[in-house]
Structures are given as C-alpha cells and as structure tokens.
Amino acid sequence: MGIHHSLFRILNHPLNKQNKLVALGNYAKWQVGSRLVPGPVVVDFVDESKIFAYPGMTGVTGNIYNGLDELEDMSFVLHCLKSSDLFLDIGANVGTYTVLAGAVRRAQCIAFEPIRQTFKHLLNNINLNQIQNQVEAKNIGIGATSEYLNFVSNQDTVNRVVALQEADIKQVEEVKVEPLDKLDLVDKPTVVKIDVEGFENEVIKGGKNFFSKNNLLAVILEWNSKNKYGSYSDGHKQMLLFGFRAYSYSPFERKLTALSAPNRDSNNTIYLKDKQKVDARIAVAKKFFVHKRFI
C-alpha cells in the first residue's frame, strides 16, 4: 500500500474526519517512532485491550491510525456479541478480531490462522490480553476438504492459498486444511468472521451443514476481488441459499441496511439469518471506547 493511498484512507476514515491533523500526527508519530524502537510495540486498542505492532504490519497499523480500521464490521462484532457467545475467527491473522471478541466482549473464541509466524503473533496477542482461557487458537486453514495446501507466507494480511496458476511463487509453506463440517464444535458459534484472501468459496463448500444451522446469527465475509477459486457472486448466492441475507452496518446509528448484492463499498459483507434478533442485541449493547470516543 503506497503512502498516498494510506494517507487518503486515514484522512477519510470516519473516526478521523473531524480530527485530520491529529490523524496525520498519529501517522507521523508511528512512522518515526517505530523506526527508533527495535522490536514490537504494545499499543492501546479498544477499551482496555492492547495489541502488539510491528512496522509494516498493516492489519495492526491501520488500527493505530484509525482506531478501528474496519469500522463498520469491527463495530458490528462489538455490538452484536455477548459474553455467552462463541466467535469464530477464520483467517485470524495476528488476532485483531479475536482481541475484540475475547478481550473486549469476553466471548469464547476459536481462531484459525494457517501461517506459522503469523500464528505466533496471534498467540502473543492472546497472551498480552490474558484471554488464554477464552481463546482456542488453531494453526490450520479452513477449506472444502481435508488436505494439505501451499500458502504464501510473506505477504502479511494477504497471505493466501497458492492457486494452480501461481506456480511461480517461491516463498510458501505447507499447511493442514480442514472443512468446517469436520470440526467438532460442541458450543455452536453465534458470529463468524471469514477473511481468507480468495478462498471464500472453498470455505463455504466445506461448511454446508455448518452454515445451515440456525444458531449462526451472523457471518462477516470478505469477498476478495482477486478470487482464484470461483466468482464471489457464486458464493453470495450460496449464502442466500443457506438462509442468510446481506447487510451493511452503520455503527453510529446502530442501523443494519439490507443489500441486494455483496457490499462493494466495503471489503466485507455482513450476512444475517434473523435481523430482528440481531437488532435487539445491538440496540442494548454496551458502548466501547476507541480513538477518544464512545460508540
């Protein structure tokens, strides 16, 4: 991500629009400070939670600049989850969503992260927030079948399964992949986040029973425009067949808006089975504190 794109995103983020000079100051402070301090830096996140940050770790630094980088979807998780829920983080990366669910909302979590080094960062953030008893972290991928697949391992938040047409990629690691339907989930999840960089349709194929269950209230699904495993429109149609409908979320108004197609204004689309039940949850959810404001 180039500096011009980064600055545009920072200055136009909803939590920065009224404080653009402060946002630029935060950007400059991190860019300079992270080069002066060797190793990871512990930064404040939401409420009392914290997270380790390294230079170039875009999934974390976006939250330093913007409070909640994915404001709508992260806010939805915080407004929808209860402490009695189970949250699944599929493609957890270093664990920003897991920290929100586990440390802020005190929900039980299962976090799936296939890349070994990234999985170590995930464990570090779990330990930092002392949520080891709430989070089960699994160093595997999720897909259509039980198998071993090669993953790109040096591209931070966009590490992914190597497709057949990408045979020239060199830095990969072999990872065990399991379908959701084969996992023993004694406690049924309420909310699931899926961020698998183009492997979304394979995750859906391996979870036909999983996605059909009525206990699953919400799925936050990132549709990757560079999907090498089928069209995202096919995956969207399959989610509709499972009984979900697509929505966007406005966190300041706590309002869900129905969509006729995947949310192209955001990387993520929220899928719900029972909007009325979710509306009731978000209406009474406790506010959280981020970027010097309550939401």
C-alpha positions as CSV (number, residue, x, y, z in Angstrom):
1,M,0.0,0.0,0.0
2,G,1.6,3.3,-1.1
3,I,1.9,6.4,1.1
4,H,-0.7,8.3,-0.9
5,H,-3.3,5.6,-0.6
6,S,-2.5,5.3,3.1
7,L,-2.9,9.0,3.7
8,F,-6.1,9.1,1.7
9,R,-7.6,6.3,3.7
10,I,-6.5,7.8,7.0
11,L,-7.9,11.3,6.3
12,N,-11.2,9.9,5.0
13,H,-11.8,7.4,7.8
14,P,-15.0,8.2,9.7
15,L,-13.2,8.4,13.0
16,N,-10.6,10.9,11.6
17,K,-12.7,13.3,9.5
18,Q,-13.2,15.8,12.4
19,N,-9.5,15.5,13.5
20,K,-7.4,15.2,10.4
21,L,-4.4,17.0,11.9
22,V,-4.4,14.6,14.9
23,A,-4.7,11.7,12.4
24,L,-1.7,12.9,10.5
25,G,0.2,13.3,13.7
26,N,-0.6,9.7,14.7
27,Y,0.7,8.6,11.3
28,A,3.9,10.6,11.6
29,K,4.5,9.5,15.2
30,W,4.2,5.8,14.3
31,Q,6.3,6.1,11.2
32,V,9.2,7.8,13.1
33,G,8.8,6.0,16.5
34,S,8.6,2.5,15.1
35,R,11.9,3.0,13.4
36,L,13.6,4.1,16.7
37,V,12.3,1.3,18.9
38,P,13.6,-2.2,18.0
39,G,11.1,-5.0,18.2
40,P,7.3,-4.9,18.8
41,V,5.4,-2.0,20.4
42,V,2.4,-2.5,22.6
43,V,-0.4,-0.1,21.5
44,D,-3.8,0.7,23.0
45,F,-6.7,-0.8,21.1
46,V,-10.4,-0.8,22.3
47,D,-11.3,-0.2,25.9
48,E,-8.6,-1.8,28.0
49,S,-7.3,-4.1,25.3
50,K,-3.9,-3.9,23.7
51,I,-2.1,-5.3,20.7
52,F,1.5,-5.8,19.5
53,A,2.5,-3.7,16.5
54,Y,5.5,-4.1,14.1
55,P,6.5,-1.7,11.3
56,G,4.8,-2.9,8.1
57,M,2.1,-4.9,9.9
58,T,-0.8,-3.3,8.0
59,G,-3.5,-5.2,9.8
60,V,-2.5,-3.5,13.0
61,T,-1.1,-0.2,12.0
62,G,-4.4,0.7,10.3
63,N,-6.0,0.5,13.8
64,I,-3.3,2.8,15.2
65,Y,-4.1,5.4,12.6
66,N,-7.9,4.9,12.5
67,G,-8.9,3.4,15.9
68,L,-10.9,0.7,14.2
69,D,-9.6,0.2,10.6
70,E,-12.6,-1.8,9.5
71,L,-15.0,0.4,11.5
72,E,-18.4,-0.9,10.3
73,D,-17.5,-4.6,10.7
74,M,-15.5,-4.4,13.9
75,S,-18.2,-2.3,15.5
76,F,-20.8,-4.8,14.4
77,V,-18.8,-7.6,16.2
78,L,-18.6,-5.5,19.3
79,H,-22.3,-4.5,19.2
80,C,-23.6,-8.0,18.3
81,L,-21.5,-10.3,20.6
82,K,-22.4,-11.3,24.1
83,S,-20.1,-12.8,26.7
84,S,-22.1,-16.1,26.4
85,D,-21.4,-16.4,22.7
86,L,-18.8,-18.3,20.7
87,F,-17.0,-16.3,18.0
88,L,-15.1,-18.0,15.1
89,D,-12.2,-16.0,13.5
90,I,-11.3,-17.8,10.3
91,G,-8.2,-16.2,8.8
92,A,-7.4,-14.6,12.2
93,N,-4.0,-13.1,11.1
94,V,-2.5,-11.5,14.3
95,G,-5.8,-11.5,16.0
96,T,-7.4,-8.1,15.9
97,Y,-10.9,-9.5,15.7
98,T,-10.1,-12.2,18.3
99,V,-9.0,-9.5,20.7
100,L,-12.2,-7.5,20.1
101,A,-14.3,-10.6,20.7
102,G,-12.3,-12.1,23.6
103,A,-10.8,-9.2,25.5
104,V,-13.5,-6.5,24.9
105,R,-16.7,-8.6,24.8
106,R,-15.4,-11.5,26.8
107,A,-16.8,-14.1,24.4
108,Q,-15.3,-17.5,23.8
109,C,-13.4,-17.7,20.6
110,I,-11.8,-20.2,18.2
111,A,-9.2,-18.5,16.0
112,F,-7.8,-20.2,12.8
113,E,-4.5,-18.9,11.4
114,P,-2.6,-21.1,8.9
115,I,0.8,-19.3,8.7
116,R,3.2,-20.3,11.4
117,Q,4.9,-16.9,12.0
118,T,1.5,-15.1,12.0
119,F,0.1,-17.7,14.3
120,K,2.9,-16.8,16.8
121,H,1.8,-13.2,16.6
122,L,-1.7,-14.3,17.3
123,L,-0.7,-16.2,20.4
124,N,1.3,-13.2,21.6
125,N,-1.7,-11.0,21.4
126,I,-3.9,-13.6,23.2
127,N,-1.3,-13.8,26.0
128,L,-0.9,-10.0,26.1
129,N,-4.6,-9.6,26.8
130,Q,-4.7,-12.6,29.2
131,I,-7.5,-14.3,27.3
132,Q,-5.9,-17.7,27.0
133,N,-8.8,-19.3,28.8
134,Q,-11.3,-17.9,26.3
135,V,-9.5,-18.5,23.1
136,E,-8.6,-21.7,21.3
137,A,-6.1,-21.0,18.6
138,K,-5.6,-23.4,15.8
139,N,-2.7,-23.3,13.3
140,I,-4.7,-24.7,10.4
141,G,-6.5,-23.4,7.4
142,I,-10.2,-23.9,6.6
143,G,-11.3,-25.2,3.2
144,A,-13.5,-27.6,1.3
145,T,-11.8,-30.9,2.1
146,S,-9.2,-32.3,4.5
147,E,-5.9,-31.9,2.8
148,Y,-2.5,-30.1,2.8
149,L,-2.2,-26.9,0.7
150,N,0.6,-24.5,0.0
151,F,0.1,-21.0,1.4
152,V,2.0,-17.8,0.5
153,S,3.7,-16.9,3.8
154,N,5.5,-13.5,3.3
155,Q,2.6,-11.1,2.4
156,D,1.3,-10.0,5.8
157,T,-2.5,-9.7,5.7
158,V,-2.8,-11.1,2.2
159,N,-1.2,-14.5,2.8
160,R,-3.3,-17.0,0.9
161,V,-3.6,-20.4,-0.6
162,V,-1.4,-20.7,-3.7
163,A,-3.7,-21.3,-6.8
164,L,-2.6,-23.6,-9.6
165,Q,-1.9,-20.6,-11.9
166,E,0.5,-19.2,-9.3
167,A,3.1,-22.0,-9.7
168,D,6.0,-19.4,-9.9
169,I,5.5,-18.3,-6.2
170,K,8.5,-19.4,-4.2
171,Q,8.0,-18.5,-0.5
172,V,5.3,-20.9,0.6
173,E,4.6,-23.2,3.4
174,E,2.5,-26.4,3.5
175,V,-0.5,-26.2,5.8
176,K,-3.1,-28.6,7.0
177,V,-6.6,-27.6,5.9
178,E,-9.9,-28.8,7.3
179,P,-13.6,-28.3,6.4
180,L,-15.9,-26.6,8.9
181,D,-18.2,-29.6,8.8
182,K,-15.5,-31.9,10.1
183,L,-14.7,-29.8,13.1
184,D,-16.1,-30.8,16.5
185,L,-17.8,-27.6,17.6
186,V,-19.6,-28.6,20.8
187,D,-20.5,-24.9,21.5
188,K,-22.2,-23.6,18.4
189,P,-20.9,-20.3,17.1
190,T,-23.0,-17.2,17.1
191,V,-20.8,-14.9,14.9
192,V,-18.2,-15.9,12.4
193,K,-15.6,-13.7,10.6
194,I,-14.1,-15.1,7.4
195,D,-11.1,-13.4,5.8
196,V,-9.3,-16.0,3.6
197,E,-8.0,-13.9,0.6
198,G,-9.8,-15.5,-2.3
199,F,-10.6,-18.9,-0.7
200,E,-14.1,-17.9,0.4
201,N,-16.0,-20.3,-1.8
202,E,-13.9,-23.3,-0.6
203,V,-14.7,-22.4,3.0
204,I,-18.4,-22.3,2.1
205,K,-18.2,-25.6,0.2
206,G,-16.7,-27.3,3.3
207,G,-19.4,-25.9,5.6
208,K,-22.7,-26.8,4.1
209,N,-24.0,-28.2,7.4
210,F,-22.3,-25.6,9.4
211,F,-23.9,-22.6,7.6
212,S,-27.3,-24.3,7.6
213,K,-27.6,-24.2,11.4
214,N,-30.0,-21.6,12.8
215,N,-27.8,-20.9,15.8
216,L,-25.4,-19.0,13.5
217,L,-26.7,-15.4,13.6
218,A,-24.1,-13.5,11.6
219,V,-21.2,-14.1,9.2
220,I,-18.8,-11.2,8.3
221,L,-17.3,-12.3,5.0
222,E,-14.6,-10.6,3.0
223,W,-15.1,-11.2,-0.7
224,N,-11.7,-10.9,-2.4
225,S,-11.9,-9.3,-5.9
226,K,-8.9,-11.5,-6.9
227,N,-10.7,-14.7,-6.1
228,K,-9.0,-17.6,-7.9
229,Y,-11.4,-20.2,-6.7
230,G,-14.6,-19.1,-8.4
231,S,-16.8,-15.9,-8.6
232,Y,-17.7,-14.2,-5.3
233,S,-21.3,-13.9,-6.8
234,D,-21.5,-17.7,-6.7
235,G,-20.5,-17.7,-3.0
236,H,-23.0,-14.9,-2.3
237,K,-25.8,-17.0,-4.0
238,Q,-24.8,-19.9,-1.8
239,M,-25.1,-17.8,1.4
240,L,-28.6,-16.8,0.3
241,L,-29.5,-20.5,-0.1
242,F,-28.4,-21.1,3.5
243,G,-31.0,-18.6,4.6
244,F,-28.7,-15.5,5.0
245,R,-29.4,-12.0,3.7
246,A,-26.7,-9.4,3.1
247,Y,-26.4,-6.2,5.1
248,S,-24.2,-3.2,5.7
249,Y,-23.9,-1.6,9.2
250,S,-23.8,2.0,10.4
251,P,-22.2,1.8,13.9
252,F,-23.1,5.4,15.0
253,E,-26.8,4.8,14.3
254,R,-26.6,1.1,15.1
255,K,-28.5,0.5,11.9
256,L,-28.4,-2.5,9.6
257,T,-29.3,-1.9,5.9
258,A,-30.4,-4.7,3.6
259,L,-28.3,-5.1,0.4
260,S,-29.3,-6.8,-2.9
261,A,-25.6,-7.8,-3.5
262,P,-22.3,-8.1,-1.7
263,N,-21.2,-4.8,-0.1
264,R,-18.9,-3.2,-2.7
265,D,-18.5,-0.1,-0.5
266,S,-16.6,-2.2,2.0
267,N,-14.3,-5.2,1.8
268,N,-16.8,-7.1,4.0
269,T,-20.4,-8.1,3.7
270,I,-22.5,-8.9,6.8
271,Y,-24.8,-11.9,6.4
272,L,-27.7,-12.4,8.9
273,K,-30.4,-15.1,9.3
274,D,-32.5,-13.3,11.8
275,K,-32.2,-9.5,11.6
276,Q,-34.8,-8.9,14.3
277,K,-32.8,-10.9,16.8
278,V,-29.6,-9.1,15.9
279,D,-31.4,-5.7,16.0
280,A,-32.4,-6.5,19.6
281,R,-28.8,-7.3,20.5
282,I,-27.2,-4.2,19.0
283,A,-29.9,-1.9,20.5
284,V,-28.8,-2.7,24.0
285,A,-25.1,-3.4,23.5
286,K,-22.7,-1.6,25.8
287,K,-20.7,1.2,24.2
288,F,-17.0,0.7,23.6
289,F,-14.2,3.4,23.7
290,V,-11.9,3.9,20.8
291,H,-10.0,6.8,19.3
292,K,-11.2,9.1,22.2
293,R,-14.9,8.5,21.6
294,F,-17.6,6.1,22.7
295,I,-19.5,4.1,20.0
